[in-house]
Amino acid sequence: METKENNKIHDQIKNELEKIRPYLQADGGDIELVEITEDFVVKVELTGACRGCPYSEQTLKAGVEQALKKEIPEVKKVISANS
């Protein structure tokens, strides 16, 4: 069941991804939110140049995941829907 607090966290995650998006777009890529689980695992899809990039996993963990965890401590991890 969705709670008011969960909805707030979901909105925060979406807002943070919007802040990250321009950095990925600058390199010809993008990011799409696929799912946020009940325990705050964030599933995303890297698109464009990021989709097949050999550094996409590093971007996901060292970039996206760290940025989300810094701003939203409830986030447990970020995983790729591409794999």
C-alpha positions as a LaTeX table, in Angstrom:
\begin{tabular}{lrrr}
\hline
Residue & $x$ (\AA) & $y$ (\AA) & $z$ (\AA) \\
\hline
Met1 & 0.00 & 0.00 & 0.00 \\
Glu2 & 1.29 & 3.42 & $-0.99$ \\
Thr3 & 1.71 & 5.85 & 1.85 \\
Lys4 & 2.08 & 9.61 & 1.75 \\
Glu5 & 5.76 & 9.19 & 2.73 \\
Asn6 & 6.38 & 6.65 & $-0.06$ \\
Asn7 & 4.77 & 9.00 & $-2.58$ \\
Lys8 & 7.07 & 11.79 & $-1.37$ \\
Ile9 & 10.14 & 9.59 & $-1.80$ \\
His10 & 9.00 & 8.49 & $-5.27$ \\
Asp11 & 8.66 & 12.16 & $-6.25$ \\
Gln12 & 12.13 & 12.91 & $-4.84$ \\
Ile13 & 13.62 & 10.05 & $-6.88$ \\
Lys14 & 11.97 & 11.32 & $-10.07$ \\
Asn15 & 13.23 & 14.85 & $-9.39$ \\
Glu16 & 16.78 & 13.65 & $-8.77$ \\
Leu17 & 16.76 & 11.67 & $-12.01$ \\
Glu18 & 15.71 & 14.85 & $-13.82$ \\
Lys19 & 18.79 & 16.57 & $-12.37$ \\
Ile20 & 21.06 & 13.74 & $-13.59$ \\
Arg21 & 19.50 & 13.54 & $-17.07$ \\
Pro22 & 21.33 & 16.55 & $-18.62$ \\
Tyr23 & 24.72 & 15.02 & $-17.83$ \\
Leu24 & 23.80 & 11.83 & $-19.64$ \\
Gln25 & 22.25 & 13.75 & $-22.54$ \\
Ala26 & 25.47 & 15.74 & $-22.95$ \\
Asp27 & 27.13 & 12.44 & $-23.92$ \\
Gly28 & 24.30 & 11.34 & $-26.22$ \\
Gly29 & 22.51 & 9.18 & $-23.66$ \\
Asp30 & 19.51 & 9.38 & $-21.39$ \\
Ile31 & 17.85 & 7.63 & $-18.48$ \\
Glu32 & 14.30 & 6.40 & $-17.98$ \\
Leu33 & 12.72 & 5.36 & $-14.70$ \\
Val34 & 11.27 & 1.86 & $-15.01$ \\
Glu35 & 10.25 & 1.00 & $-11.45$ \\
Ile36 & 10.68 & 1.84 & $-7.79$ \\
Thr37 & 10.14 & $-1.22$ & $-5.61$ \\
Glu38 & 8.49 & $-1.17$ & $-2.20$ \\
Asp39 & 11.91 & $-1.36$ & $-0.56$ \\
Phe40 & 13.24 & 1.53 & $-2.71$ \\
Val41 & 15.32 & $-0.32$ & $-5.26$ \\
Val42 & 15.29 & 1.94 & $-8.31$ \\
Lys43 & 15.21 & 0.24 & $-11.71$ \\
Val44 & 16.23 & 2.43 & $-14.64$ \\
Glu45 & 16.93 & 2.02 & $-18.32$ \\
Leu46 & 19.89 & 3.74 & $-19.89$ \\
Thr47 & 19.15 & 4.76 & $-23.47$ \\
Gly48 & 20.92 & 6.34 & $-26.42$ \\
Ala49 & 24.71 & 6.24 & $-26.31$ \\
Cys50 & 24.57 & 5.04 & $-22.69$ \\
Arg51 & 22.74 & 1.85 & $-23.62$ \\
Gly52 & 25.70 & 0.01 & $-25.13$ \\
Cys53 & 28.52 & 1.96 & $-23.54$ \\
Pro54 & 31.16 & $-0.17$ & $-21.80$ \\
Tyr55 & 31.07 & 2.31 & $-18.90$ \\
Ser56 & 27.29 & 2.19 & $-18.40$ \\
Glu57 & 27.53 & 0.04 & $-15.25$ \\
Gln58 & 30.08 & 2.44 & $-13.78$ \\
Thr59 & 27.82 & 5.38 & $-14.69$ \\
Leu60 & 24.91 & 3.63 & $-13.03$ \\
Lys61 & 26.70 & 2.75 & $-9.77$ \\
Ala62 & 29.21 & 5.58 & $-9.32$ \\
Gly63 & 27.01 & 8.26 & $-10.83$ \\
Val64 & 23.30 & 7.63 & $-10.65$ \\
Glu65 & 23.18 & 5.40 & $-7.57$ \\
Gln66 & 25.53 & 7.56 & $-5.52$ \\
Ala67 & 23.67 & 10.76 & $-6.43$ \\
Leu68 & 20.31 & 9.25 & $-5.48$ \\
Lys69 & 21.60 & 7.75 & $-2.22$ \\
Lys70 & 23.22 & 11.05 & $-1.23$ \\
Glu71 & 19.97 & 12.98 & $-1.60$ \\
Ile72 & 17.54 & 10.19 & $-0.66$ \\
Pro73 & 19.00 & 7.83 & 1.97 \\
Glu74 & 15.99 & 5.47 & 1.64 \\
Val75 & 17.22 & 4.36 & $-1.80$ \\
Lys76 & 18.82 & 0.92 & $-1.36$ \\
Lys77 & 20.36 & 0.55 & $-4.83$ \\
Val78 & 19.93 & 1.36 & $-8.49$ \\
Ile79 & 19.77 & $-1.46$ & $-11.02$ \\
Ser80 & 19.63 & $-1.55$ & $-14.78$ \\
Ala81 & 16.62 & $-2.77$ & $-16.71$ \\
Asn82 & 18.90 & $-3.13$ & $-19.75$ \\
Ser83 & 20.58 & $-6.32$ & $-18.54$ \\
\hline
\end{tabular}
